Amino acid sequence: MSDNNNKALSGGEFLIRDVSHNDIFIPEEWTEEQKMIKQTCADFVQQEIVPLLDRIDAMEEGLMPSLLEKAGELGLLGISVPEEFGGMGMDFVTSMLTTEELGQAHSFSVAFGAHTGIGTLPTLYYGTNEQIQQFVPKLASGEWKACYCLTEPGSGSDANSGKTRAVLSDDGKHWIINGQKMWITNGGFADMFTVFAKIDDDENLSAFILTKDMEGISLNPEEKKMGIKGSSTRQVFFNNVKVPVENQLYERGKGFKIAVNILNIGRIKLAAGVLGGAKGVVSDSVQYANEREQFGRSISKYGAIRQKLARMATAVYALESATYRAAQNIDDAIHDLVAGGMDKGEATLKGIASFAPECAILKVFGSEALDYCADEGVQIHGGMGYSAETRIEKSYRDSRINRIFEGTNEINRMLTVDMILKKGMKGELDLMGPAMNVANDLMGIPDFGDAPSDEFEQFRGYISNFKKAILLVAGAAVQKLMQTLAKEQEVLLAIADMTIQTYVAESVLLRTEKRVKTLGLSDNTSQINMMKAFIFEANEIISTSAREALMSFAEGDELRMMLMGIKRFTKMDPFNIKDVRQQIAQTLIDKNQYCF
């Protein structure tokens, strides 16, 4: 890395360190091999999935498992699996690209994500050599399908409160498992179940590998769902299921650690999946707007529609910028740990865990970006958008689950702040020094410095001020509320929104600057305009969230002083946002698809 102290960035550290555009990966830098994998995924979706969408949603018997097997034949189920276990052994960023491209596959993308992520990775990363050799090659090929059994009727967000129990048999050869799990994706056709249960009266969960041929496993009928109708979702019951002791996964009482680390992966993978879905929604919407005529002209000529298209595309460009920035940071962290002598599986988990705040940020921003795009997509389609004949109607229903999957967005917002503050308390991040500097700055005369040399320097100044706003609000909240901060969820949600917008805004700026200054790409007008538009919108959210948080716990002169600080930190020079969005929309309309 080439930033200010020549040390690789760690998770959450973006808040207190400047980042150079040279230090991030952007999608314009894909290798030819990665582009070929992306094209393979795109072809698979268009040829194998799109023609069968209605049959998939009707849950035609055996169809989804057969599609997973076809994906396995192409190597798509084993992207992250080492070659010695039947996979392709690709890096984390490439696995994200695969997830993105298959994100346009509606219910199939859910089955694919559950199988390759939470279905396969616990065994790959936490299994013994014997367990990996026994199970992972079958999962990588698609011969076996996998599911993950964590959630219970009484334990959703509070996963560690599960009631499923494991007791050692008298002869010491089996764990006897009893309990119930719900919302189990791929449950209806899974060959292998990763099941979380508490041994005896343990405080924390343990994990076990079960197979469908074990007696005592039974399933409820398929759940009827709002969306993702083609994905199998069942309740699973365990009645005195005898599990060989060698099928215990990892160490006793460490199941919750597995769950948390796999969730980190799931969160950033979800961001990649919804990115693919959002690109498809924007393309569908542009094409419909170009085809649909009202009052003698296509509706893509009207400002109200153009504004929608521009805002949708801006959200997608922003999500893509932040997702691959974080993915490459994770890949770099994994590489450094492996170079230091750590096992690849353990390094992967530690690398991802080190960027857990960013994983949570991306899960929230991505799921809400897709929901926004799908909602506006329906609006652009008008009455046709409400018809089940259109793909946009399916996209709208399918998108809604993403704000609940992998931990609700409310939980992930609070986790974002909690994880960063805990890093500060552990001394992993120096939050206190920068926060005190911001507080001291409020007492002094503002230093306006020299005029920025270009737009990028000007917008870097805005991002720097966003970070000061976060440090001001979070620092004041910690000082004022102290031990009760964890209970002040409204304040935490506001700080999280500021943090999310700042991380994504910085990612957009860095990507656009790298396009211009490093790659020298000739046409950057739309990208620069999306950067401006996104940072303008982020500024409004940061300003409102900061004021709401401060007014929740401060008062009098202290409150007035901090509000003045927020006004200073969210000051932007005006520009014609309408013209900026018109230009973005015109590019989309001319290309007749998402084209950035």
C-alpha positions as CSV (number, residue, x, y, z in Angstrom):
1,M,0.0,0.0,0.0
2,S,1.2,3.5,-0.7
3,D,-0.9,5.6,1.7
4,N,0.4,7.9,4.4
5,N,2.1,5.5,6.8
6,N,2.8,2.7,4.3
7,K,0.8,0.1,6.2
8,A,-2.1,-1.9,4.9
9,L,-5.5,-0.5,5.8
10,S,-7.5,-2.6,8.4
11,G,-11.2,-2.9,8.8
12,G,-12.9,0.3,9.9
13,E,-9.7,2.3,9.5
14,F,-11.1,4.3,6.6
15,L,-12.7,6.6,9.2
16,I,-9.3,7.9,10.4
17,R,-6.9,7.4,7.4
18,D,-6.7,8.9,4.0
19,V,-6.8,6.4,1.2
20,S,-5.2,6.9,-2.2
21,H,-6.9,5.9,-5.4
22,N,-3.8,3.8,-6.1
23,D,-4.6,1.6,-3.2
24,I,-8.0,0.3,-4.3
25,F,-9.1,-2.2,-6.9
26,I,-11.8,-1.1,-9.4
27,P,-13.9,-3.2,-11.7
28,E,-12.2,-1.6,-14.7
29,E,-9.1,-3.7,-13.8
30,W,-10.6,-7.2,-14.3
31,T,-8.1,-9.7,-15.9
32,E,-9.0,-11.6,-19.1
33,E,-9.5,-14.8,-17.1
34,Q,-11.9,-13.0,-14.7
35,K,-13.8,-11.6,-17.7
36,M,-14.1,-15.1,-19.1
37,I,-15.5,-16.5,-15.9
38,K,-18.0,-13.6,-15.8
39,Q,-19.1,-14.4,-19.3
40,T,-19.5,-18.1,-18.5
41,C,-21.8,-17.0,-15.6
42,A,-23.7,-14.6,-17.8
43,D,-24.2,-17.3,-20.5
44,F,-25.4,-19.8,-17.9
45,V,-28.0,-17.3,-16.6
46,Q,-29.3,-16.4,-20.0
47,Q,-29.4,-20.0,-21.4
48,E,-30.2,-22.1,-18.4
49,I,-32.1,-19.9,-16.0
50,V,-34.0,-17.1,-17.7
51,P,-36.0,-19.4,-20.0
52,L,-37.1,-21.5,-16.9
53,L,-38.0,-18.7,-14.5
54,D,-41.7,-19.7,-14.3
55,R,-40.9,-23.4,-13.9
56,I,-38.3,-22.6,-11.2
57,D,-40.9,-20.4,-9.3
58,A,-43.4,-23.2,-9.6
59,M,-40.9,-25.4,-7.8
60,E,-40.9,-28.1,-10.4
61,E,-39.7,-31.3,-8.8
62,G,-36.0,-31.8,-9.3
63,L,-35.4,-28.7,-11.4
64,M,-33.4,-26.6,-8.9
65,P,-31.0,-29.5,-8.0
66,S,-30.5,-30.3,-11.6
67,L,-29.6,-26.6,-12.3
68,L,-27.1,-26.7,-9.4
69,E,-25.5,-29.8,-11.0
70,K,-25.2,-28.0,-14.3
71,A,-23.5,-25.1,-12.5
72,G,-21.2,-27.7,-10.9
73,E,-20.2,-29.1,-14.3
74,L,-19.1,-25.6,-15.3
75,G,-17.0,-25.3,-12.2
76,L,-19.2,-22.5,-10.7
77,L,-19.9,-24.3,-7.4
78,G,-16.2,-24.6,-6.7
79,I,-14.8,-21.2,-7.5
80,S,-13.5,-20.8,-3.9
81,V,-12.6,-24.4,-3.3
82,P,-8.9,-25.4,-3.7
83,E,-8.1,-27.4,-6.7
84,E,-7.0,-30.4,-4.6
85,F,-10.7,-30.7,-3.4
86,G,-12.2,-30.4,-6.9
87,G,-12.5,-26.7,-7.1
88,M,-11.0,-23.9,-9.2
89,G,-9.0,-22.3,-6.3
90,M,-9.8,-18.7,-7.4
91,D,-9.2,-15.7,-5.2
92,F,-11.9,-13.9,-3.2
93,V,-12.5,-11.1,-5.7
94,T,-13.2,-13.6,-8.4
95,S,-15.7,-15.5,-6.2
96,M,-17.4,-12.1,-5.7
97,L,-17.6,-11.6,-9.5
98,T,-19.2,-15.0,-9.9
99,T,-21.7,-14.2,-7.2
100,E,-22.5,-10.8,-8.9
101,E,-23.1,-12.3,-12.3
102,L,-25.4,-15.0,-10.9
103,G,-27.2,-12.4,-8.9
104,Q,-29.5,-11.8,-11.9
105,A,-30.8,-15.4,-11.6
106,H,-33.6,-14.7,-9.1
107,S,-34.3,-17.8,-6.9
108,F,-31.4,-19.7,-8.4
109,S,-29.0,-17.1,-7.0
110,V,-30.4,-17.8,-3.6
111,A,-29.9,-21.6,-3.9
112,F,-26.4,-21.1,-5.4
113,G,-25.4,-18.6,-2.7
114,A,-26.6,-20.9,0.1
115,H,-24.9,-23.9,-1.4
116,T,-21.5,-22.3,-2.2
117,G,-21.5,-20.1,0.9
118,I,-23.0,-21.2,4.2
119,G,-23.5,-24.7,2.8
120,T,-19.9,-25.4,1.8
121,L,-17.6,-23.0,3.6
122,P,-18.1,-24.1,7.2
123,T,-16.7,-27.5,6.3
124,L,-14.0,-26.1,4.0
125,Y,-12.7,-23.7,6.6
126,Y,-13.4,-25.5,9.9
127,G,-13.4,-29.1,8.9
128,T,-10.7,-31.7,9.6
129,N,-8.7,-33.0,6.6
130,E,-10.9,-36.1,6.7
131,Q,-14.1,-34.1,6.7
132,I,-13.0,-31.8,3.9
133,Q,-12.0,-34.8,1.7
134,Q,-15.2,-36.6,2.5
135,F,-17.6,-33.8,1.8
136,V,-16.2,-30.8,-0.1
137,P,-15.4,-32.5,-3.5
138,K,-19.0,-33.7,-3.7
139,L,-20.2,-30.1,-2.9
140,A,-17.9,-28.5,-5.4
141,S,-19.1,-30.8,-8.2
142,G,-22.8,-30.5,-7.4
143,E,-23.2,-34.2,-6.7
144,W,-24.2,-33.2,-3.2
145,K,-26.3,-30.1,-2.2
146,A,-25.8,-28.3,1.1
147,C,-27.8,-26.3,3.6
148,Y,-27.1,-24.5,6.8
149,C,-29.3,-25.0,9.9
150,L,-28.9,-22.1,12.4
151,T,-32.2,-20.2,12.8
152,E,-34.9,-21.6,15.1
153,P,-38.5,-20.4,15.8
154,G,-37.3,-18.7,19.0
155,S,-33.9,-17.6,17.9
156,G,-33.4,-15.3,14.8
157,S,-31.1,-12.4,15.3
158,D,-30.2,-13.9,18.7
159,A,-28.8,-17.1,17.1
160,N,-26.9,-18.2,20.2
161,S,-30.1,-18.7,22.1
162,G,-31.1,-21.8,20.1
163,K,-32.7,-24.7,21.9
164,T,-31.5,-27.6,19.7
165,R,-29.5,-30.0,21.8
166,A,-26.7,-32.6,21.3
167,V,-26.0,-35.3,23.9
168,L,-23.3,-37.9,23.8
169,S,-24.5,-41.5,23.5
170,D,-23.7,-44.0,26.3
171,D,-21.0,-45.7,24.1
172,G,-19.4,-42.3,23.3
173,K,-19.6,-42.9,19.5
174,H,-22.5,-40.6,18.6
175,W,-24.0,-37.3,19.3
176,I,-27.8,-37.6,19.7
177,I,-29.4,-34.4,18.3
178,N,-32.9,-33.2,19.0
179,G,-34.4,-29.9,17.9
180,Q,-36.0,-27.8,15.2
181,K,-34.7,-25.3,12.6
182,M,-36.6,-23.0,10.3
183,W,-36.1,-20.9,7.1
184,I,-33.6,-23.5,5.9
185,T,-32.6,-22.6,2.3
186,N,-32.1,-25.7,0.1
187,G,-33.6,-27.8,2.9
188,G,-35.9,-29.7,0.6
189,F,-33.2,-31.3,-1.5
190,A,-30.0,-31.0,0.7
191,D,-27.8,-34.0,1.0
192,M,-25.8,-32.4,3.8
193,F,-26.8,-30.2,6.7
194,T,-24.5,-28.1,8.8
195,V,-26.4,-28.0,12.1
196,F,-25.8,-25.8,15.2
197,A,-26.8,-27.2,18.6
198,K,-25.7,-26.9,22.2
199,I,-24.0,-29.8,23.8
200,D,-25.6,-30.5,27.2
201,D,-25.9,-27.2,29.0
202,D,-23.1,-25.4,27.2
203,E,-23.5,-21.6,26.9
204,N,-22.4,-21.5,23.3
205,L,-23.3,-23.5,20.2
206,S,-21.4,-26.3,18.6
207,A,-21.6,-27.4,15.0
208,F,-22.2,-30.8,13.4
209,I,-22.3,-32.3,9.8
210,L,-25.4,-34.3,9.2
211,T,-26.4,-36.2,6.0
212,K,-29.9,-36.8,4.7
213,D,-29.7,-40.6,5.2
214,M,-29.5,-40.3,9.0
215,E,-32.6,-41.5,10.7
216,G,-34.7,-39.0,12.5
217,I,-34.4,-36.1,10.1
218,S,-37.8,-34.9,8.8
219,L,-39.0,-31.8,6.9
220,N,-42.1,-29.6,6.9
221,P,-43.7,-28.7,3.5
222,E,-42.1,-25.9,1.5
223,E,-42.8,-22.4,2.9
224,K,-45.0,-20.1,0.9
225,K,-43.0,-16.9,0.4
226,M,-43.5,-13.4,-0.9
227,G,-40.5,-13.7,-3.3
228,I,-37.7,-16.1,-4.2
229,K,-40.5,-18.6,-4.6
230,G,-38.3,-21.1,-6.5
231,S,-35.8,-21.5,-3.6
232,S,-36.5,-24.4,-1.3
233,T,-37.3,-23.1,2.2
234,R,-38.2,-25.7,4.8
235,Q,-38.4,-26.4,8.6
236,V,-36.1,-29.2,9.6
237,F,-36.7,-31.4,12.6
238,F,-34.2,-33.6,14.4
239,N,-35.6,-36.5,16.4
240,N,-32.9,-38.5,18.2
241,V,-30.6,-38.2,15.1
242,K,-27.4,-40.3,15.7
243,V,-24.4,-38.3,14.4
244,P,-21.0,-40.0,14.5
245,V,-18.7,-38.1,16.9
246,E,-16.2,-37.6,14.0
247,N,-18.9,-35.4,12.3
248,Q,-18.6,-32.7,15.0
249,L,-17.3,-29.6,13.2
250,Y,-14.4,-27.7,14.8
251,E,-14.3,-27.4,18.6
252,R,-17.0,-27.8,21.2
253,G,-18.7,-24.5,22.0
254,K,-17.1,-22.8,19.0
255,G,-20.1,-23.1,16.7
256,F,-21.1,-19.5,17.3
257,K,-17.6,-18.4,16.1
258,I,-18.3,-20.4,12.9
259,A,-21.7,-18.8,12.5
260,V,-20.3,-15.2,12.9
261,N,-17.4,-15.7,10.5
262,I,-19.6,-17.4,7.9
263,L,-22.1,-14.5,8.3
264,N,-19.3,-12.0,7.5
265,I,-18.7,-13.8,4.2
266,G,-22.4,-14.0,3.6
267,R,-22.8,-10.3,4.0
268,I,-20.3,-9.2,1.5
269,K,-21.3,-12.0,-0.9
270,L,-24.9,-10.7,-0.6
271,A,-23.7,-7.3,-1.7
272,A,-22.2,-8.8,-4.8
273,G,-25.4,-10.8,-5.5
274,V,-27.7,-7.7,-5.2
275,L,-25.3,-5.7,-7.3
276,G,-25.9,-8.2,-10.2
277,G,-29.6,-8.0,-9.6
278,A,-29.6,-4.2,-9.5
279,K,-27.7,-4.0,-12.8
280,G,-30.4,-6.2,-14.4
281,V,-33.2,-4.1,-13.0
282,V,-31.7,-0.9,-14.4
283,S,-31.2,-2.5,-17.8
284,D,-34.8,-3.8,-17.8
285,S,-36.1,-0.3,-16.8
286,V,-34.1,1.6,-19.4
287,Q,-35.2,-0.8,-22.2
288,Y,-38.9,-0.4,-21.1
289,A,-38.6,3.4,-20.9
290,N,-37.2,3.5,-24.5
291,E,-39.9,1.2,-25.8
292,R,-42.9,2.6,-24.0
293,E,-44.6,5.7,-25.6
294,Q,-46.9,8.2,-24.0
295,F,-48.2,11.5,-25.5
296,G,-46.4,10.6,-28.8
297,R,-42.9,10.1,-27.4
298,S,-41.0,7.4,-25.5
299,I,-41.2,7.9,-21.7
300,S,-37.3,8.0,-21.6
301,K,-37.6,11.5,-22.9
302,Y,-39.3,12.8,-19.8
303,G,-37.4,14.4,-16.9
304,A,-39.3,12.5,-14.2
305,I,-38.2,9.1,-15.8
306,R,-34.7,10.3,-16.5
307,Q,-34.2,11.4,-12.9
308,K,-35.2,7.9,-11.7
309,L,-32.9,6.2,-14.2
310,A,-30.0,8.4,-13.2
311,R,-30.5,7.8,-9.4
312,M,-30.8,4.1,-9.9
313,A,-27.6,3.9,-12.0
314,T,-25.8,6.1,-9.5
315,A,-26.7,3.7,-6.6
316,V,-25.5,0.7,-8.6
317,Y,-22.2,2.4,-9.6
318,A,-21.6,3.3,-6.0
319,L,-22.4,-0.2,-4.7
320,E,-20.0,-1.7,-7.3
321,S,-17.3,0.7,-6.3
322,A,-17.5,-0.1,-2.6
323,T,-18.0,-3.8,-3.0
324,Y,-14.9,-4.5,-5.0
325,R,-12.8,-2.0,-3.0
326,A,-13.6,-4.1,0.2
327,A,-13.3,-7.4,-1.6
328,Q,-9.7,-6.6,-2.7
329,N,-8.8,-5.3,0.8
330,I,-9.9,-8.7,2.0
331,D,-7.9,-10.5,-0.6
332,D,-4.9,-8.5,0.3
333,A,-5.3,-9.3,4.0
334,I,-5.7,-13.0,3.2
335,H,-2.5,-12.9,1.0
336,D,-0.5,-11.2,3.8
337,L,-1.6,-13.7,6.4
338,V,-0.7,-16.7,4.1
339,A,2.7,-15.0,3.3
340,G,3.2,-14.9,7.1
341,G,2.8,-18.7,7.3
342,M,-0.9,-19.0,8.1
343,D,-3.1,-21.8,6.7
344,K,-5.1,-20.6,3.7
345,G,-8.5,-21.5,5.2
346,E,-7.7,-19.8,8.5
347,A,-6.2,-16.8,6.7
348,T,-9.4,-16.4,4.6
349,L,-11.5,-16.3,7.7
350,K,-9.3,-13.9,9.5
351,G,-8.9,-11.7,6.5
352,I,-12.7,-11.4,6.1
353,A,-13.3,-11.0,9.8
354,S,-10.8,-8.1,9.9
355,F,-13.1,-6.2,7.5
356,A,-16.3,-7.2,9.3
357,P,-17.5,-3.6,9.6
358,E,-17.2,-3.2,5.8
359,C,-19.1,-6.4,5.2
360,A,-22.0,-5.1,7.4
361,I,-21.9,-1.8,5.6
362,L,-22.1,-3.4,2.2
363,K,-24.9,-5.8,3.2
364,V,-27.0,-2.8,4.3
365,F,-26.2,-0.5,1.4
366,G,-26.5,-3.2,-1.2
367,S,-29.8,-4.6,-0.1
368,E,-31.3,-1.1,0.1
369,A,-29.9,-0.1,-3.2
370,L,-31.5,-3.1,-4.9
371,D,-34.8,-2.4,-3.2
372,Y,-34.7,1.2,-4.3
373,C,-33.9,0.2,-7.9
374,A,-36.6,-2.5,-8.0
375,D,-39.2,-0.2,-6.6
376,E,-38.4,2.6,-9.1
377,G,-38.2,-0.1,-11.8
378,V,-41.8,-1.0,-11.1
379,Q,-42.8,2.6,-11.2
380,I,-41.2,3.1,-14.6
381,H,-43.0,0.1,-15.9
382,G,-46.3,1.6,-14.6
383,G,-49.2,-0.9,-14.7
384,M,-47.1,-3.5,-16.5
385,G,-44.7,-3.4,-13.5
386,Y,-47.5,-4.8,-11.3
387,S,-48.1,-7.6,-13.8
388,A,-46.7,-11.0,-13.0
389,E,-45.9,-11.3,-16.7
390,T,-42.9,-8.9,-16.3
391,R,-39.6,-9.8,-14.8
392,I,-39.5,-6.5,-12.9
393,E,-42.5,-7.7,-10.7
394,K,-40.4,-10.8,-9.8
395,S,-37.4,-8.6,-9.1
396,Y,-39.4,-6.4,-6.8
397,R,-40.7,-9.4,-4.7
398,D,-37.4,-11.2,-4.8
399,S,-35.4,-8.2,-3.6
400,R,-37.3,-7.7,-0.3
401,I,-35.7,-10.6,1.5
402,N,-32.2,-9.2,1.3
403,R,-32.8,-6.7,4.1
404,I,-33.6,-9.6,6.4
405,F,-31.1,-12.3,5.1
406,E,-27.6,-12.5,6.8
407,G,-28.8,-10.5,9.8
408,T,-31.4,-7.8,9.5
409,N,-30.3,-4.4,8.3
410,E,-31.0,-2.9,11.7
411,I,-28.7,-5.5,13.4
412,N,-26.0,-4.8,10.7
413,R,-26.3,-1.1,11.2
414,M,-25.7,-1.4,15.0
415,L,-23.0,-4.0,14.4
416,T,-21.1,-1.6,12.1
417,V,-20.8,1.0,14.9
418,D,-20.3,-1.6,17.6
419,M,-17.4,-3.3,15.8
420,I,-15.6,-0.1,15.0
421,L,-16.0,1.2,18.6
422,K,-14.7,-2.1,20.0
423,K,-11.7,-1.9,17.7
424,G,-11.1,1.5,19.2
425,M,-11.4,0.2,22.8
426,K,-9.0,-2.7,22.0
427,G,-6.4,-0.2,20.7
428,E,-6.7,-1.6,17.1
429,L,-7.9,1.8,15.9
430,D,-6.9,5.1,17.2
431,L,-10.4,6.7,17.3
432,M,-9.9,8.9,20.4
433,G,-7.1,11.0,19.0
434,P,-8.9,12.0,15.7
435,A,-12.2,12.5,17.6
436,M,-10.5,14.9,20.1
437,N,-8.8,16.8,17.2
438,V,-12.3,17.3,15.7
439,A,-13.7,18.5,19.0
440,N,-10.8,20.9,19.4
441,D,-11.2,22.2,15.8
442,L,-14.7,23.3,16.7
443,M,-13.3,25.7,19.2
444,G,-10.9,27.3,16.7
445,I,-11.2,29.4,13.6
446,P,-11.8,27.2,10.5
447,D,-8.8,26.8,8.2
448,F,-10.2,27.2,4.7
449,G,-6.7,26.5,3.1
450,D,-5.9,26.9,-0.6
451,A,-8.5,26.5,-3.3
452,P,-8.7,22.8,-4.5
453,S,-6.6,22.1,-7.6
454,D,-9.3,19.9,-9.2
455,E,-12.7,18.4,-8.6
456,F,-11.2,15.3,-7.0
457,E,-9.4,17.4,-4.4
458,Q,-12.6,19.3,-3.8
459,F,-14.6,16.2,-3.3
460,R,-11.9,14.6,-1.2
461,G,-12.3,17.6,1.1
462,Y,-16.0,16.8,1.4
463,I,-15.3,13.1,2.3
464,S,-12.7,14.3,4.9
465,N,-15.4,16.5,6.5
466,F,-17.9,13.6,6.5
467,K,-15.4,11.6,8.6
468,K,-15.1,14.5,11.0
469,A,-18.8,14.6,11.3
470,I,-18.9,11.0,12.3
471,L,-16.1,11.4,14.8
472,L,-17.8,14.4,16.3
473,V,-21.2,12.6,16.7
474,A,-19.8,9.3,17.8
475,G,-17.2,10.8,20.2
476,A,-19.9,13.0,21.8
477,A,-22.3,10.0,22.1
478,V,-19.6,7.8,23.7
479,Q,-18.7,10.6,26.2
480,K,-22.3,11.5,27.0
481,L,-24.0,8.2,27.0
482,M,-21.1,5.9,28.0
483,Q,-22.5,2.5,29.2
484,T,-26.0,3.2,28.0
485,L,-25.0,3.8,24.4
486,A,-25.6,0.2,23.4
487,K,-29.3,0.7,24.4
488,E,-29.7,4.0,22.4
489,Q,-30.5,2.2,19.2
490,E,-31.8,5.3,17.4
491,V,-28.4,7.1,18.0
492,L,-26.5,4.0,16.8
493,L,-28.6,3.8,13.6
494,A,-28.0,7.4,12.8
495,I,-24.2,7.0,13.3
496,A,-24.3,3.9,11.2
497,D,-26.1,5.7,8.3
498,M,-23.4,8.4,8.4
499,T,-20.7,5.7,8.3
500,I,-22.3,3.7,5.5
501,Q,-22.7,6.8,3.3
502,T,-19.1,8.0,4.0
503,Y,-17.5,4.6,3.1
504,V,-19.5,4.3,-0.1
505,A,-19.0,7.9,-1.1
506,E,-15.2,7.6,-0.6
507,S,-15.3,4.4,-2.7
508,V,-17.0,6.2,-5.5
509,L,-14.6,9.1,-5.4
510,L,-11.5,6.8,-5.4
511,R,-12.8,4.6,-8.2
512,T,-13.6,7.6,-10.4
513,E,-10.3,9.3,-9.7
514,K,-8.4,6.1,-10.5
515,R,-10.3,5.8,-13.8
516,V,-9.2,9.3,-14.8
517,K,-5.7,9.6,-13.3
518,T,-4.3,6.0,-13.5
519,L,-6.1,4.2,-16.3
520,G,-6.5,7.3,-18.4
521,L,-9.9,6.2,-19.7
522,S,-11.1,8.7,-22.3
523,D,-14.8,9.1,-21.4
524,N,-15.4,9.7,-17.7
525,T,-18.2,12.2,-17.9
526,S,-20.9,9.9,-16.6
527,Q,-18.7,8.5,-13.9
528,I,-17.7,12.0,-12.7
529,N,-21.3,13.0,-12.7
530,M,-22.4,9.9,-10.7
531,M,-19.6,10.7,-8.2
532,K,-21.0,14.2,-7.8
533,A,-24.6,13.0,-7.6
534,F,-23.8,10.3,-5.0
535,I,-21.8,12.6,-2.8
536,F,-24.5,15.2,-2.9
537,E,-27.1,12.7,-1.8
538,A,-24.7,11.3,0.9
539,N,-24.1,14.8,2.2
540,E,-27.9,15.2,2.8
541,I,-28.2,11.9,4.6
542,I,-25.1,12.6,6.8
543,S,-26.4,16.0,7.7
544,T,-29.8,14.8,8.7
545,S,-28.5,11.8,10.6
546,A,-26.0,13.8,12.5
547,R,-28.5,16.4,13.6
548,E,-31.0,13.7,14.7
549,A,-28.4,11.9,16.7
550,L,-27.1,15.0,18.4
551,M,-30.5,16.3,19.3
552,S,-31.2,12.9,20.9
553,F,-28.6,13.4,23.7
554,A,-27.1,16.9,23.7
555,E,-28.7,20.3,24.6
556,G,-28.0,23.9,25.2
557,D,-24.8,25.6,24.1
558,E,-23.1,22.2,23.7
559,L,-25.7,21.2,21.2
560,R,-25.7,24.5,19.3
561,M,-21.9,24.3,19.0
562,M,-21.9,20.8,17.6
563,L,-24.8,21.6,15.2
564,M,-22.6,24.4,13.9
565,G,-19.8,21.9,13.4
566,I,-22.1,19.6,11.5
567,K,-23.2,22.5,9.3
568,R,-19.5,23.2,8.5
569,F,-18.8,19.6,7.8
570,T,-21.7,19.1,5.4
571,K,-21.2,22.3,3.4
572,M,-21.0,21.7,-0.3
573,D,-20.6,24.1,-3.2
574,P,-23.7,24.1,-5.3
575,F,-23.9,22.6,-8.8
576,N,-26.7,21.8,-11.2
577,I,-27.9,18.4,-10.0
578,K,-30.6,18.2,-12.6
579,D,-28.2,18.6,-15.5
580,V,-25.8,16.0,-13.9
581,R,-28.6,13.5,-13.7
582,Q,-29.8,14.3,-17.2
583,Q,-26.4,13.4,-18.6
584,I,-26.2,10.1,-16.7
585,A,-29.7,9.2,-17.9
586,Q,-28.9,10.1,-21.5
587,T,-25.9,7.8,-21.6
588,L,-28.1,4.9,-20.2
589,I,-30.8,5.7,-22.8
590,D,-28.3,5.8,-25.7
591,K,-26.8,2.4,-24.6
592,N,-30.2,0.9,-23.8
593,Q,-28.8,-0.8,-20.7
594,Y,-26.7,-0.3,-17.6
595,C,-23.4,0.5,-19.1
596,F,-21.0,1.7,-16.4
